[in-house]
Amino acid sequence: MPRLLIVHHTPSPGMQAMFEKVVAGATTDEIEGVEVVRRPALSATATDVLEADGYLLGTPANLGYISGALKHFFDTIYYPCLDSTGGRPYGCYVHGNEGVEGALRAIRSITTGLSWRPVAEPVTVLGQPDKDALEACWELGATVAAGLMP
Ligand SMILES: Cc1cc2nc3c(=O)[nH]c(=O)nc-3n(C[C@H](O)[C@H](O)[C@H](O)COP(=O)(O)O)c2cc1C
């Protein structure tokens, strides 16, 4: 069964709400035949990445970059996964309170290096996630998962 791996760093209630909506979208009844695996960024492994068929990445913007946790994830999996995950689809969501451009740039740069393929617009949220922001998270999860349906 195709597998979607959600790798996330979730340090606050607002980001937890976003994560839950992404999971809800990815696991909605209309998505059939896709296994959804969630891993906090600090515990995700290269094996998790190799065994998945697509990816969703969630992070806060921290100090103008992705969180240290997601950076650690990429530091850990980059070379082990470089040879055999190219072309796989991914999407991402980023939360911040001031500006998320640096974090987005980092995700684009790292995933370009891995040759992962963006299949949805990044969801970016500033401040407390409102109804529209949470809906966008649901759509993101559903879009990336639907693309993996057999
Ligand atoms: C050390 C630190 C650095 C941060 N740097 C940024 C930043 O560069 N840009 C930004 O938009 N938010 C920044 N933030 C805010 C975080 O993105 C925010 O705390 C996180 O998304 C969770 O948001 P919430 O607590 O409002 O739910 C920073 C937070 C911390 C603790």
The ligand as an ORCA input file, in Angstrom:
! r2SCAN-3c Opt
* xyz 0 1
  C      13.641     31.000     19.061
  C      12.461     31.347     18.222
  C      12.640     31.911     16.988
  C      11.559     32.238     16.173
  N      11.784     32.773     14.956
  C      10.731     33.087     14.158
  C      10.945     33.575     12.842
  O      12.059     33.732     12.362
  N       9.861     33.873     12.094
  C       8.595     33.716     12.570
  O       7.662     33.994     11.841
  N       8.370     33.223     13.801
  C       9.398     32.889     14.612
  N       9.184     32.362     15.853
  C       7.837     32.046     16.255
  C       7.555     30.577     16.001
  O       7.476     30.351     14.627
  C       6.255     30.206     16.711
  O       6.524     30.212     18.100
  C       5.770     28.836     16.299
  O       5.357     28.849     14.960
  C       4.583     28.392     17.166
  O       3.668     29.437     17.156
  P       2.574     29.652     18.280
  O       3.259     29.465     19.595
  O       2.069     31.049     18.074
  O       1.513     28.609     18.048
  C      10.262     32.023     16.654
  C      10.071     31.425     17.925
  C      11.151     31.091     18.676
  C      10.934     30.438     20.036
*
